[in-house]
Amino acid sequence: MVDPAKLHEQGVALDQVVETAGNSLWVSSLSFLEASSPGTAGFIETPNQRLNVWHVLPISSPEELAQVPVVDTEGLRLQDIASVVEDHPLLIGDAVVNESPNLLLVIEKLPGMNTLEVTRGIEEELAAIQPGLPGVKLMPPSSARQASLKWRWRT
């Protein structure tokens, strides 16, 4: 979690942080980084068995990643400009109902897809899995349900 004020203070670009963190972990989903194509460790095959070979990653905790020097700086570490934590990206939106724990199901429709068909398909699938979710209450769609919106055009 990069601190923009510290980035500015240290004269570091966000791209440097992305490159440092992504390449330090050896495996990255960012295609422009060296770590995006790490290869596999493979296996050793004998007449009796196949033994998988696993990479031992050099960094296995947020604390270790925090110690990595930022690319193109002199001695500046990730911990100097960011809080290094293990987490997932924040979702767009929130789900809070009566201050109790809830699950937010985020569905993103690809451009060009039929909104009505996607909505009906989702509703059918949710109805199909409902018997396997005892004690789980599915909330009815909100007024923001795209397939339910009626637009009024003023002339």
Sequence and secondary structure as in RCSB ss.txt:
>XXXX:A:sequence
MVDPAKLHEQGVALDQVVETAGNSLWVSSLSFLEASSPGTAGFIETPNQRLNVWHVLPISSPEELAQVPVVDTEG
LRLQDIASVVEDHPLLIGDAVVNESPNLLLVIEKLPGMNTLEVTRGIEEELAAIQPGLPGVKLMPPSSARQASLK
WRWRT
>XXXX:A:secstr
 B HHHHHHHT  HHHHHHHHHHHTS  S TTSGGG      EEE SS EEE     S  SHHHHHTSB TTSSS
 BHHHHB         SS   BTTB          TTS HHHHHHHHHHHHHHHGGGSTT       TT GGG  
     
